[in-house]
Amino acid sequence: MMQRKQAMALVLAAGYIAAALALKLAEKAGYLPHGAAVRALQALTGVSLAVYANFLPKRIQAIREPMMAMRMQSVLRVSGWAFMLGGLGYAAASLLPFADAIGLAVLSAATAYVLGYTGWAYVECSIARRRAA
Amino acid sequence: MNAVFKALSDPTRRHVLELLRERPMTAGELSDHFPVSKATMSAHFSVLREADLVHVQKVGKTVVYALKLSVLEDALLGFVGAFSAVRGPAQAAGPAKLVAKGGVR
């Protein structure tokens, strides 16, 4: 099962690199203007992140402590939603002017939200554990 | 994907998933929310497990269920729930309850 997952991840990574190379070659051959190739790669990166984030909440692990289990579940759900919306936003930003800046801002916001939420969940679990001890 | 649609088509199973959104729960805690037999609840849990929508963990003698929805499955659950609410609780409850209320001929 694990080997199948790793093989799938390698195939996806190879596909991503192949797509990037194809865009670069198309640009060098003059089929695509420079801006279009960069934007297409941005859209591909955003969609890839969204697809990966979709499955993030499925990575739930067995945790015996109820509080930890509850927070782990919510952190995975929040991360999945935030990175999926962030990825789609990054991809959608490729259609707008200032695509780099807007895409980066969207992804940074998603990352900051996930980090903040994870930190809060960690602190809450630590406090609950200290109280229980 | 068919298993996911089958699992989400039943209001009891959707309610189980909505309860699990709050926190992981034991089979007993979940069953307490429904006026049905343990065998029926067990069958519902089995459908959810087959669709890979719940994570099952054995802690001693108790079985703990946790949510295992992808983002799209989560969105689908919300969409189906909202659609059921628009249709009205009587229709959303399914044909069995409609027959009991005399709503289906």
gemmi code that builds the backbone of each chain (N, CA, C; Angstrom):
import gemmi

chains = {
    "A": [
        ("MET", (0.841, -1.210, 0.000), (0.000, 0.000, 0.000), (0.872, 1.254, 0.000)),
        ("MET", (1.886, 1.213, 0.886), (2.785, 2.363, 0.984), (3.588, 2.524, -0.305)),
        ("GLN", (4.029, 1.383, -0.857), (4.820, 1.428, -2.088), (3.991, 2.004, -3.239)),
        ("ARG", (2.690, 1.654, -3.239), (1.810, 2.146, -4.293), (1.675, 3.668, -4.190)),
        ("LYS", (1.563, 4.141, -2.944), (1.441, 5.588, -2.715), (2.701, 6.316, -3.165)),
        ("GLN", (3.864, 5.719, -2.821), (5.133, 6.350, -3.200), (5.297, 6.358, -4.710)),
        ("ALA", (4.901, 5.239, -5.350), (4.993, 5.161, -6.811), (4.101, 6.216, -7.450)),
        ("MET", (2.913, 6.396, -6.885), (1.962, 7.397, -7.397), (2.548, 8.805, -7.258)),
        ("ALA", (3.181, 9.061, -6.099), (3.785, 10.376, -5.862), (4.912, 10.632, -6.856)),
        ("LEU", (5.712, 9.595, -7.136), (6.817, 9.740, -8.095), (6.283, 9.996, -9.504)),
        ("VAL", (5.202, 9.295, -9.860), (4.603, 9.491, -11.194), (4.088, 10.926, -11.323)),
        ("LEU", (3.427, 11.421, -10.259), (2.906, 12.790, -10.292), (4.045, 13.807, -10.399)),
        ("ALA", (5.129, 13.559, -9.634), (6.286, 14.474, -9.682), (6.910, 14.476, -11.073)),
        ("ALA", (7.039, 13.276, -11.664), (7.608, 13.163, -13.012), (6.717, 13.890, -14.022)),
        ("GLY", (5.407, 13.749, -13.859), (4.454, 14.433, -14.750), (4.591, 15.944, -14.650)),
        ("TYR", (4.777, 16.415, -13.419), (4.918, 17.858, -13.179), (6.187, 18.390, -13.854)),
        ("ILE", (7.291, 17.652, -13.672), (8.569, 18.076, -14.280), (8.472, 18.026, -15.807)),
        ("ALA", (7.824, 16.984, -16.321), (7.661, 16.851, -17.779), (6.840, 18.015, -18.332)),
        ("ALA", (5.783, 18.393, -17.610), (4.938, 19.510, -18.058), (5.736, 20.809, -18.052)),
        ("ALA", (6.568, 21.005, -17.001), (7.390, 22.216, -16.915), (8.395, 22.269, -18.071)),
        ("LEU", (9.000, 21.104, -18.362), (9.967, 21.031, -19.467), (9.283, 21.299, -20.808)),
        ("ALA", (8.083, 20.728, -20.980), (7.340, 20.920, -22.233), (7.011, 22.393, -22.425)),
        ("LEU", (6.633, 23.067, -21.353), (6.320, 24.505, -21.439), (7.574, 25.301, -21.811)),
        ("LYS", (8.704, 24.921, -21.198), (9.968, 25.614, -21.473), (10.371, 25.420, -22.939)),
        ("LEU", (10.233, 24.174, -23.419), (10.579, 23.886, -24.820), (9.664, 24.642, -25.774)),
        ("ALA", (8.365, 24.671, -25.425), (7.405, 25.386, -26.277), (7.741, 26.870, -26.325)),
        ("GLU", (8.206, 27.392, -25.195), (8.577, 28.808, -25.128), (9.828, 29.070, -25.985)),
        ("LYS", (10.826, 28.155, -25.846), (12.073, 28.315, -26.613), (11.830, 28.195, -28.114)),
        ("ALA", (10.886, 27.313, -28.481), (10.583, 27.108, -29.904), (9.718, 28.231, -30.458)),
        ("GLY", (9.265, 29.111, -29.575), (8.489, 30.251, -30.024), (6.991, 30.001, -30.113)),
        ("TYR", (6.542, 28.859, -29.608), (5.098, 28.575, -29.644), (4.346, 29.347, -28.550)),
        ("LEU", (5.061, 29.666, -27.489), (4.427, 30.336, -26.346), (5.238, 31.571, -25.967)),
        ("PRO", (4.583, 32.699, -25.676), (5.335, 33.841, -25.143), (5.789, 33.523, -23.714)),
        ("HIS", (6.833, 34.209, -23.226), (7.406, 33.906, -21.917), (6.346, 33.989, -20.801)),
        ("GLY", (5.574, 35.043, -20.833), (4.558, 35.231, -19.774), (3.567, 34.086, -19.714)),
        ("ALA", (3.145, 33.597, -20.874), (2.131, 32.539, -20.921), (2.667, 31.244, -20.319)),
        ("ALA", (3.937, 30.930, -20.618), (4.525, 29.696, -20.075), (4.615, 29.762, -18.555)),
        ("VAL", (5.021, 30.921, -18.050), (5.133, 31.087, -16.595), (3.758, 30.967, -15.939)),
        ("ARG", (2.767, 31.588, -16.550), (1.415, 31.549, -15.984), (0.822, 30.134, -16.038)),
        ("ALA", (1.101, 29.425, -17.118), (0.610, 28.044, -17.227), (1.230, 27.178, -16.134)),
        ("LEU", (2.511, 27.411, -15.868), (3.176, 26.645, -14.806), (2.611, 27.017, -13.436)),
        ("GLN", (2.284, 28.280, -13.267), (1.673, 28.719, -12.000), (0.315, 28.031, -11.811)),
        ("ALA", (-0.472, 27.976, -12.878), (-1.781, 27.322, -12.792), (-1.611, 25.842, -12.460)),
        ("LEU", (-0.617, 25.199, -13.096), (-0.366, 23.772, -12.853), (0.063, 23.542, -11.396)),
        ("THR", (0.921, 24.424, -10.887), (1.383, 24.304, -9.500), (0.207, 24.458, -8.528)),
        ("GLY", (-0.638, 25.431, -8.791), (-1.795, 25.674, -7.924), (-2.753, 24.494, -7.903)),
        ("VAL", (-3.025, 23.951, -9.089), (-3.941, 22.807, -9.173), (-3.323, 21.580, -8.479)),
        ("SER", (-1.995, 21.387, -8.661), (-1.314, 20.257, -7.998), (-1.429, 20.379, -6.480)),
        ("LEU", (-1.241, 21.593, -5.975), (-1.356, 21.814, -4.529), (-2.782, 21.518, -4.055)),
        ("ALA", (-3.765, 21.955, -4.849), (-5.166, 21.729, -4.482), (-5.478, 20.231, -4.436)),
        ("VAL", (-4.953, 19.486, -5.410), (-5.195, 18.033, -5.453), (-4.547, 17.367, -4.234)),
        ("TYR", (-3.311, 17.771, -3.919), (-2.623, 17.205, -2.757), (-3.387, 17.549, -1.474)),
        ("ALA", (-3.822, 18.800, -1.361), (-4.523, 19.255, -0.150), (-5.857, 18.537, 0.025)),
        ("ASN", (-6.465, 18.151, -1.094), (-7.752, 17.450, -1.018), (-7.644, 16.188, -0.170)),
        ("PHE", (-6.505, 15.501, -0.277), (-6.347, 14.227, 0.431), (-5.685, 14.375, 1.802)),
        ("LEU", (-5.314, 15.598, 2.163), (-4.625, 15.836, 3.435), (-5.444, 15.348, 4.651)),
        ("PRO", (-6.756, 15.637, 4.730), (-7.508, 15.183, 5.906), (-7.630, 13.657, 6.008)),
        ("LYS", (-7.326, 12.947, 4.919), (-7.405, 11.480, 4.945), (-6.210, 10.860, 5.658)),
        ("ARG", (-5.208, 11.679, 5.982), (-3.983, 11.153, 6.600), (-4.111, 11.063, 8.110)),
        ("ILE", (-5.306, 10.903, 8.576), (-5.530, 10.855, 10.027), (-4.861, 9.612, 10.621)),
        ("GLN", (-4.251, 9.805, 11.788), (-3.514, 8.723, 12.464), (-4.264, 8.306, 13.729)),
        ("ALA", (-3.963, 7.114, 14.186), (-4.565, 6.643, 15.428), (-3.895, 7.336, 16.616)),
        ("ILE", (-4.691, 8.072, 17.394), (-4.175, 8.746, 18.591), (-5.084, 8.376, 19.763)),
        ("ARG", (-4.478, 7.906, 20.851), (-5.273, 7.427, 21.978), (-5.879, 8.584, 22.788)),
        ("GLU", (-5.128, 9.670, 22.948), (-5.599, 10.781, 23.778), (-6.751, 11.509, 23.071)),
        ("PRO", (-7.946, 11.593, 23.682), (-9.106, 12.174, 22.994), (-8.895, 13.626, 22.536)),
        ("MET", (-8.278, 14.431, 23.430), (-8.063, 15.856, 23.089), (-7.135, 15.990, 21.881)),
        ("MET", (-6.040, 15.197, 21.906), (-5.075, 15.228, 20.798), (-5.740, 14.760, 19.508)),
        ("ALA", (-6.559, 13.694, 19.615), (-7.232, 13.145, 18.432), (-8.168, 14.184, 17.825)),
        ("MET", (-8.890, 14.896, 18.721), (-9.842, 15.909, 18.248), (-9.100, 17.038, 17.528)),
        ("ARG", (-7.992, 17.489, 18.133), (-7.240, 18.609, 17.542), (-6.536, 18.184, 16.253)),
        ("MET", (-6.016, 16.947, 16.257), (-5.353, 16.439, 15.043), (-6.344, 16.431, 13.879)),
        ("GLN", (-7.554, 15.964, 14.161), (-8.587, 15.910, 13.124), (-8.896, 17.314, 12.610)),
        ("SER", (-9.051, 18.270, 13.539), (-9.411, 19.621, 13.095), (-8.250, 20.295, 12.368)),
        ("VAL", (-7.014, 20.032, 12.810), (-5.850, 20.629, 12.124), (-5.757, 20.095, 10.686)),
        ("LEU", (-5.982, 18.792, 10.525), (-5.915, 18.217, 9.175), (-7.016, 18.777, 8.273)),
        ("ARG", (-8.214, 18.943, 8.846), (-9.330, 19.484, 8.053), (-9.047, 20.928, 7.646)),
        ("VAL", (-8.597, 21.723, 8.626), (-8.314, 23.141, 8.339), (-7.188, 23.256, 7.316)),
        ("SER", (-6.128, 22.425, 7.478), (-5.003, 22.465, 6.532), (-5.479, 22.094, 5.127)),
        ("GLY", (-6.281, 21.040, 5.050), (-6.786, 20.590, 3.748), (-7.575, 21.687, 3.048)),
        ("TRP", (-8.515, 22.279, 3.772), (-9.352, 23.338, 3.188), (-8.502, 24.552, 2.812)),
        ("ALA", (-7.617, 24.966, 3.730), (-6.831, 26.182, 3.483), (-5.914, 26.004, 2.280)),
        ("PHE", (-5.220, 24.868, 2.208), (-4.286, 24.679, 1.095), (-5.027, 24.404, -0.219)),
        ("MET", (-6.208, 23.797, -0.133), (-6.961, 23.588, -1.374), (-7.427, 24.933, -1.925)),
        ("LEU", (-8.006, 25.754, -1.045), (-8.459, 27.074, -1.503), (-7.255, 27.929, -1.921)),
        ("GLY", (-6.150, 27.807, -1.156), (-4.928, 28.550, -1.498), (-4.394, 28.130, -2.856)),
        ("GLY", (-4.377, 26.820, -3.108), (-3.891, 26.289, -4.389), (-4.757, 26.755, -5.551)),
        ("LEU", (-6.080, 26.680, -5.345), (-6.989, 27.125, -6.409), (-6.852, 28.633, -6.629)),
        ("GLY", (-6.653, 29.362, -5.522), (-6.458, 30.814, -5.627), (-5.170, 31.139, -6.366)),
        ("TYR", (-4.119, 30.359, -6.074), (-2.820, 30.555, -6.748), (-2.966, 30.287, -8.250)),
        ("ALA", (-3.720, 29.226, -8.576), (-3.944, 28.896, -9.989), (-4.786, 29.977, -10.658)),
        ("ALA", (-5.822, 30.434, -9.965), (-6.714, 31.451, -10.541), (-5.980, 32.782, -10.720)),
        ("ALA", (-5.017, 33.051, -9.825), (-4.264, 34.310, -9.909), (-3.455, 34.397, -11.196)),
        ("SER", (-3.164, 33.235, -11.816), (-2.374, 33.247, -13.052), (-3.113, 33.958, -14.190)),
        ("LEU", (-4.428, 34.118, -14.025), (-5.226, 34.786, -15.060), (-5.254, 36.303, -14.863)),
        ("LEU", (-4.781, 36.761, -13.694), (-4.888, 38.179, -13.340), (-3.575, 38.917, -13.610)),
        ("PRO", (-3.650, 40.255, -13.714), (-2.390, 41.016, -13.741), (-1.707, 40.894, -12.382)),
        ("PHE", (-0.421, 41.056, -12.300), (0.369, 40.879, -11.068), (0.163, 39.469, -10.488)),
        ("ALA", (0.156, 38.462, -11.385), (-0.135, 37.074, -10.978), (0.810, 36.596, -9.884)),
        ("ASP", (2.101, 36.945, -10.003), (3.096, 36.498, -9.023), (2.741, 36.990, -7.627)),
        ("ALA", (2.524, 38.294, -7.532), (2.289, 38.920, -6.224), (0.977, 38.421, -5.611)),
        ("ILE", (-0.080, 38.356, -6.421), (-1.387, 37.937, -5.894), (-1.328, 36.461, -5.474)),
        ("GLY", (-0.719, 35.635, -6.334), (-0.599, 34.204, -6.015), (0.189, 33.983, -4.742)),
        ("LEU", (1.286, 34.715, -4.624), (2.126, 34.584, -3.426), (1.367, 35.034, -2.180)),
        ("ALA", (0.601, 36.106, -2.321), (-0.172, 36.616, -1.177), (-1.216, 35.592, -0.739)),
        ("VAL", (-1.884, 34.967, -1.725), (-2.918, 33.971, -1.406), (-2.295, 32.771, -0.690)),
        ("LEU", (-1.170, 32.284, -1.238), (-0.515, 31.120, -0.618), (0.044, 31.452, 0.763)),
        ("SER", (0.597, 32.670, 0.895), (1.139, 33.079, 2.196), (0.021, 33.154, 3.227)),
        ("ALA", (-1.131, 33.679, 2.813), (-2.269, 33.785, 3.744), (-2.715, 32.393, 4.195)),
        ("ALA", (-2.795, 31.459, 3.240), (-3.206, 30.086, 3.583), (-2.200, 29.448, 4.545)),
        ("THR", (-0.911, 29.626, 4.252), (0.137, 29.042, 5.097), (0.102, 29.658, 6.500)),
        ("ALA", (-0.049, 30.997, 6.557), (-0.087, 31.670, 7.863), (-1.283, 31.187, 8.675)),
        ("TYR", (-2.421, 31.012, 8.021), (-3.628, 30.549, 8.715), (-3.417, 29.139, 9.276)),
        ("VAL", (-2.831, 28.267, 8.454), (-2.588, 26.883, 8.904), (-1.596, 26.869, 10.066)),
        ("LEU", (-0.510, 27.652, 9.935), (0.492, 27.683, 11.009), (-0.116, 28.234, 12.299)),
        ("GLY", (-0.908, 29.286, 12.180), (-1.554, 29.883, 13.352), (-2.499, 28.895, 14.023)),
        ("TYR", (-3.302, 28.231, 13.208), (-4.270, 27.278, 13.758), (-3.556, 26.089, 14.411)),
        ("THR", (-2.495, 25.602, 13.745), (-1.744, 24.470, 14.296), (-1.087, 24.865, 15.624)),
        ("GLY", (-0.529, 26.072, 15.666), (0.096, 26.554, 16.899), (-0.912, 26.652, 18.030)),
        ("TRP", (-2.082, 27.197, 17.714), (-3.144, 27.325, 18.720), (-3.563, 25.933, 19.234)),
        ("ALA", (-3.726, 24.988, 18.303), (-4.132, 23.626, 18.695), (-3.062, 22.984, 19.577)),
        ("TYR", (-1.796, 23.218, 19.229), (-0.692, 22.641, 20.010), (-0.691, 23.212, 21.432)),
        ("VAL", (-0.850, 24.526, 21.538), (-0.866, 25.177, 22.861), (-2.047, 24.649, 23.677)),
        ("GLU", (-3.202, 24.529, 23.053), (-4.392, 24.056, 23.762), (-4.187, 22.628, 24.276)),
        ("CYS", (-3.584, 21.786, 23.453), (-3.318, 20.399, 23.868), (-2.301, 20.370, 25.013)),
        ("SER", (-1.280, 21.221, 24.928), (-0.256, 21.257, 25.981), (-0.877, 21.680, 27.305)),
        ("ILE", (-1.757, 22.688, 27.268), (-2.409, 23.170, 28.494), (-3.290, 22.064, 29.079)),
        ("ALA", (-4.050, 21.407, 28.204), (-4.950, 20.338, 28.676), (-4.145, 19.189, 29.290)),
        ("ARG", (-3.005, 18.887, 28.683), (-2.165, 17.788, 29.186), (-1.570, 18.155, 30.547)),
        ("ARG", (-1.160, 19.421, 30.684), (-0.570, 19.880, 31.951), (-1.618, 19.851, 33.062)),
        ("ARG", (-2.848, 20.243, 32.704), (-3.924, 20.232, 33.705), (-4.233, 18.804, 34.152)),
        ("ALA", (-4.186, 17.882, 33.184), (-4.518, 16.483, 33.502), (-3.441, 15.838, 34.368)),
        ("ALA", (-2.183, 16.306, 34.228), (-1.051, 15.693, 34.956), (-1.085, 16.046, 36.456)),
    ],
    "B": [
        ("MET", (-15.832, 5.815, -5.754), (-16.673, 7.025, -5.658), (-18.135, 6.646, -5.451)),
        ("ASN", (-18.522, 5.514, -6.050), (-19.891, 5.040, -5.894), (-20.204, 4.755, -4.422)),
        ("ALA", (-19.209, 4.176, -3.731), (-19.381, 3.856, -2.306), (-19.581, 5.133, -1.494)),
        ("VAL", (-18.905, 6.200, -1.907), (-19.044, 7.484, -1.200), (-20.461, 8.027, -1.383)),
        ("PHE", (-20.964, 7.993, -2.618), (-22.325, 8.484, -2.866), (-23.345, 7.636, -2.117)),
        ("LYS", (-23.116, 6.329, -2.101), (-24.030, 5.438, -1.381), (-24.029, 5.792, 0.108)),
        ("ALA", (-22.832, 6.013, 0.648), (-22.725, 6.324, 2.084), (-23.396, 7.655, 2.405)),
        ("LEU", (-23.247, 8.636, 1.522), (-23.798, 9.967, 1.804), (-25.289, 10.074, 1.484)),
        ("SER", (-25.835, 9.057, 0.837), (-27.249, 9.125, 0.457), (-28.180, 8.913, 1.639)),
        ("ASP", (-27.664, 8.370, 2.728), (-28.522, 8.060, 3.871), (-28.427, 9.157, 4.941)),
        ("PRO", (-29.567, 9.679, 5.420), (-29.525, 10.773, 6.409), (-28.866, 10.371, 7.732)),
        ("THR", (-29.028, 9.114, 8.150), (-28.402, 8.677, 9.416), (-26.888, 8.723, 9.289)),
        ("ARG", (-26.389, 8.215, 8.167), (-24.929, 8.197, 7.962), (-24.392, 9.624, 7.831)),
        ("ARG", (-25.175, 10.490, 7.201), (-24.736, 11.897, 7.101), (-24.682, 12.525, 8.485)),
        ("HIS", (-25.680, 12.189, 9.310), (-25.701, 12.734, 10.674), (-24.505, 12.211, 11.472)),
        ("VAL", (-24.155, 10.951, 11.270), (-22.971, 10.382, 11.944), (-21.733, 11.191, 11.566)),
        ("LEU", (-21.584, 11.475, 10.271), (-20.405, 12.235, 9.814), (-20.417, 13.653, 10.387)),
        ("GLU", (-21.620, 14.247, 10.467), (-21.702, 15.604, 11.039), (-21.330, 15.590, 12.524)),
        ("LEU", (-21.721, 14.534, 13.231), (-21.329, 14.421, 14.645), (-19.819, 14.261, 14.772)),
        ("LEU", (-19.246, 13.498, 13.856), (-17.791, 13.257, 13.905), (-16.984, 14.491, 13.512)),
        ("ARG", (-17.642, 15.478, 12.893), (-16.928, 16.718, 12.558), (-16.467, 17.420, 13.834)),
        ("GLU", (-17.258, 17.268, 14.908), (-16.907, 17.941, 16.173), (-15.689, 17.287, 16.820)),
        ("ARG", (-15.718, 15.951, 16.914), (-14.618, 15.217, 17.553), (-14.785, 13.725, 17.267)),
        ("PRO", (-13.697, 12.954, 17.403), (-13.845, 11.498, 17.284), (-14.740, 10.972, 18.409)),
        ("MET", (-15.548, 9.974, 18.119), (-16.490, 9.435, 19.118), (-16.462, 7.914, 19.106)),
        ("THR", (-16.858, 7.339, 20.239), (-16.960, 5.881, 20.301), (-18.261, 5.452, 19.614)),
        ("ALA", (-18.331, 4.161, 19.288), (-19.533, 3.635, 18.632), (-20.753, 3.846, 19.532)),
        ("GLY", (-20.557, 3.677, 20.849), (-21.660, 3.852, 21.805), (-22.160, 5.282, 21.846)),
        ("GLU", (-21.218, 6.227, 21.870), (-21.593, 7.657, 21.886), (-22.398, 8.019, 20.639)),
        ("LEU", (-21.965, 7.497, 19.515), (-22.665, 7.794, 18.257), (-24.053, 7.160, 18.251)),
        ("SER", (-24.123, 5.916, 18.711), (-25.406, 5.196, 18.707), (-26.434, 5.881, 19.595)),
        ("ASP", (-25.960, 6.535, 20.678), (-26.885, 7.210, 21.596), (-27.683, 8.324, 20.920)),
        ("HIS", (-27.175, 8.826, 19.801), (-27.864, 9.925, 19.110), (-28.996, 9.436, 18.205)),
        ("PHE", (-29.116, 8.106, 18.048), (-30.102, 7.593, 17.083), (-31.022, 6.554, 17.729)),
        ("PRO", (-32.320, 6.645, 17.456), (-33.261, 5.677, 18.038), (-33.362, 4.403, 17.201)),
        ("VAL", (-32.222, 3.799, 16.914), (-32.223, 2.554, 16.124), (-31.397, 1.497, 16.856)),
        ("SER", (-31.549, 0.250, 16.422), (-30.845, -0.847, 17.095), (-29.335, -0.775, 16.832)),
        ("LYS", (-28.592, -1.483, 17.690), (-27.123, -1.486, 17.525), (-26.723, -2.152, 16.212)),
        ("ALA", (-27.518, -3.161, 15.811), (-27.204, -3.870, 14.564), (-27.327, -2.922, 13.367)),
        ("THR", (-28.381, -2.089, 13.399), (-28.575, -1.125, 12.309), (-27.422, -0.125, 12.274)),
        ("MET", (-27.043, 0.363, 13.467), (-25.932, 1.324, 13.527), (-24.642, 0.667, 13.040)),
        ("SER", (-24.467, -0.586, 13.411), (-23.268, -1.309, 12.982), (-23.208, -1.400, 11.450)),
        ("ALA", (-24.379, -1.623, 10.847), (-24.436, -1.692, 9.378), (-24.075, -0.335, 8.770)),
        ("HIS", (-24.569, 0.745, 9.397), (-24.237, 2.096, 8.906), (-22.730, 2.348, 9.017)),
        ("PHE", (-22.151, 1.957, 10.156), (-20.703, 2.146, 10.353), (-19.917, 1.371, 9.295)),
        ("SER", (-20.426, 0.186, 8.995), (-19.752, -0.662, 8.016), (-19.731, 0.005, 6.628)),
        ("VAL", (-20.863, 0.615, 6.257), (-20.934, 1.303, 4.952), (-19.952, 2.489, 4.930)),
        ("LEU", (-19.908, 3.220, 6.034), (-18.993, 4.371, 6.112), (-17.532, 3.927, 6.043)),
        ("ARG", (-17.247, 2.795, 6.691), (-15.880, 2.263, 6.690), (-15.487, 1.808, 5.277)),
        ("GLU", (-16.414, 1.136, 4.607), (-16.130, 0.653, 3.246), (-15.882, 1.805, 2.279)),
        ("ALA", (-16.581, 2.914, 2.511), (-16.389, 4.093, 1.653), (-15.155, 4.886, 2.057)),
        ("ASP", (-14.468, 4.444, 3.094), (-13.254, 5.104, 3.600), (-13.545, 6.537, 4.066)),
        ("LEU", (-14.713, 6.706, 4.689), (-15.083, 8.041, 5.179), (-14.828, 8.178, 6.674)),
        ("VAL", (-14.577, 7.060, 7.348), (-14.274, 7.114, 8.785), (-13.002, 6.314, 9.076)),
        ("HIS", (-12.298, 6.772, 10.093), (-11.095, 6.066, 10.564), (-11.494, 5.329, 11.827)),
        ("VAL", (-11.183, 4.047, 11.893), (-11.588, 3.226, 13.034), (-10.366, 2.878, 13.871)),
        ("GLN", (-10.507, 3.066, 15.188), (-9.406, 2.763, 16.103), (-9.972, 1.998, 17.300)),
        ("LYS", (-9.328, 0.894, 17.635), (-9.768, 0.127, 18.806), (-8.961, 0.576, 20.017)),
        ("VAL", (-9.656, 1.033, 21.053), (-8.992, 1.401, 22.309), (-9.572, 0.486, 23.378)),
        ("GLY", (-8.821, -0.535, 23.715), (-9.334, -1.536, 24.654), (-10.520, -2.261, 24.042)),
        ("LYS", (-11.685, -2.135, 24.735), (-12.881, -2.810, 24.212), (-13.744, -1.882, 23.380)),
        ("THR", (-13.418, -0.592, 23.409), (-14.251, 0.355, 22.663), (-13.672, 0.636, 21.275)),
        ("VAL", (-14.580, 0.987, 20.371), (-14.178, 1.336, 19.006), (-14.395, 2.840, 18.837)),
        ("VAL", (-13.337, 3.531, 18.459), (-13.432, 4.989, 18.288), (-13.443, 5.310, 16.796)),
        ("TYR", (-14.430, 6.114, 16.403), (-14.542, 6.523, 15.001), (-14.094, 7.982, 14.861)),
        ("ALA", (-13.315, 8.242, 13.826), (-12.890, 9.616, 13.526), (-13.196, 9.909, 12.065)),
        ("LEU", (-13.361, 11.179, 11.771), (-13.695, 11.597, 10.406), (-12.501, 11.374, 9.468)),
        ("LYS", (-12.774, 10.877, 8.274), (-11.702, 10.669, 7.302), (-12.195, 11.113, 5.920)),
        ("LEU", (-12.637, 12.366, 5.856), (-13.182, 12.891, 4.603), (-12.133, 13.718, 3.878)),
        ("SER", (-12.027, 13.525, 2.563), (-11.196, 14.445, 1.784), (-11.948, 15.769, 1.709)),
        ("VAL", (-11.277, 16.813, 1.252), (-11.925, 18.132, 1.199), (-13.161, 18.079, 0.287)),
        ("LEU", (-13.051, 17.391, -0.839), (-14.191, 17.312, -1.758), (-15.349, 16.524, -1.150)),
        ("GLU", (-15.014, 15.433, -0.430), (-16.070, 14.656, 0.241), (-16.737, 15.494, 1.323)),
        ("ASP", (-15.927, 16.293, 2.029), (-16.445, 17.187, 3.058), (-17.410, 18.207, 2.437)),
        ("ALA", (-16.991, 18.767, 1.300), (-17.837, 19.744, 0.606), (-19.123, 19.079, 0.110)),
        ("LEU", (-18.983, 17.850, -0.382), (-20.148, 17.111, -0.868), (-21.132, 16.843, 0.275)),
        ("LEU", (-20.594, 16.488, 1.445), (-21.440, 16.257, 2.620), (-22.201, 17.535, 2.977)),
        ("GLY", (-21.488, 18.670, 2.955), (-22.133, 19.954, 3.249), (-23.197, 20.291, 2.216)),
        ("PHE", (-22.886, 20.008, 0.953), (-23.828, 20.312, -0.135), (-25.087, 19.453, -0.010)),
        ("VAL", (-24.895, 18.158, 0.222), (-26.047, 17.247, 0.353), (-26.872, 17.638, 1.578)),
        ("GLY", (-26.173, 18.003, 2.672), (-26.870, 18.421, 3.890), (-27.701, 19.673, 3.643)),
        ("ALA", (-27.121, 20.640, 2.937), (-27.842, 21.887, 2.647), (-29.028, 21.605, 1.725)),
        ("PHE", (-28.827, 20.729, 0.747), (-29.895, 20.382, -0.194), (-31.044, 19.686, 0.549)),
        ("SER", (-30.695, 18.809, 1.489), (-31.712, 18.096, 2.271), (-32.495, 19.081, 3.125)),
        ("ALA", (-31.789, 20.081, 3.673), (-32.461, 21.078, 4.511), (-33.456, 21.883, 3.687)),
        ("VAL", (-33.100, 22.167, 2.417), (-33.998, 22.913, 1.531), (-35.231, 22.082, 1.202)),
        ("ARG", (-35.000, 20.763, 0.992), (-36.125, 19.867, 0.663), (-37.078, 19.725, 1.838)),
        ("GLY", (-36.565, 19.966, 3.049), (-37.401, 19.833, 4.250), (-37.048, 18.586, 4.994)),
        ("PRO", (-37.149, 18.624, 6.342), (-36.730, 17.492, 7.159), (-37.510, 16.212, 6.872)),
        ("ALA", (-38.788, 16.324, 6.526), (-39.593, 15.116, 6.285), (-39.091, 14.363, 5.058)),
        ("GLN", (-38.820, 15.124, 3.978), (-38.332, 14.476, 2.756), (-36.898, 14.007, 2.921)),
        ("ALA", (-36.103, 14.820, 3.674), (-34.697, 14.464, 3.865), (-34.544, 13.203, 4.692)),
        ("ALA", (-35.527, 12.910, 5.523), (-35.434, 11.748, 6.399), (-35.528, 10.445, 5.626)),
        ("GLY", (-35.997, 10.492, 4.409), (-36.035, 9.286, 3.589), (-37.421, 8.690, 3.536)),
        ("PRO", (-37.598, 7.704, 2.655), (-38.925, 7.138, 2.417), (-39.527, 6.452, 3.637)),
        ("ALA", (-38.696, 5.818, 4.497), (-39.230, 5.073, 5.640), (-40.057, 5.986, 6.532)),
        ("LYS", (-39.528, 7.182, 6.831), (-40.240, 8.089, 7.714), (-41.451, 8.682, 7.028)),
        ("LEU", (-41.372, 8.871, 5.711), (-42.514, 9.415, 4.975), (-43.676, 8.440, 5.004)),
        ("VAL", (-43.351, 7.163, 4.855), (-44.395, 6.143, 4.903), (-45.027, 6.137, 6.286)),
        ("ALA", (-44.170, 6.233, 7.332), (-44.678, 6.225, 8.703), (-45.610, 7.399, 8.950)),
        ("LYS", (-45.315, 8.535, 8.282), (-46.160, 9.730, 8.476), (-47.312, 9.765, 7.470)),
        ("GLY", (-47.374, 8.832, 6.584), (-48.418, 8.807, 5.579), (-48.155, 9.774, 4.442)),
        ("GLY", (-46.894, 10.146, 4.254), (-46.539, 11.138, 3.246), (-46.318, 10.557, 1.860)),
        ("VAL", (-46.160, 9.231, 1.759), (-45.910, 8.611, 0.452), (-47.044, 7.649, 0.136)),
        ("ARG", (-47.566, 7.772, -1.083), (-48.659, 6.852, -1.453), (-48.227, 6.001, -2.650)),
    ],
}
model = gemmi.Model(1)
for chain_id, residues in chains.items():
    chain = gemmi.Chain(chain_id)
    for i, (resn, *xyz) in enumerate(residues, 1):
        res = gemmi.Residue()
        res.name, res.seqid = resn, gemmi.SeqId(i, " ")
        for name, pos in zip(("N", "CA", "C"), xyz):
            atom = gemmi.Atom()
            atom.name, atom.element = name, gemmi.Element(name[0])
            atom.pos, atom.b_iso = gemmi.Position(*pos), 0.0
            res.add_atom(atom)
        chain.add_residue(res)
    model.add_chain(chain)
structure = gemmi.Structure()
structure.add_model(model)
structure.setup_entities()
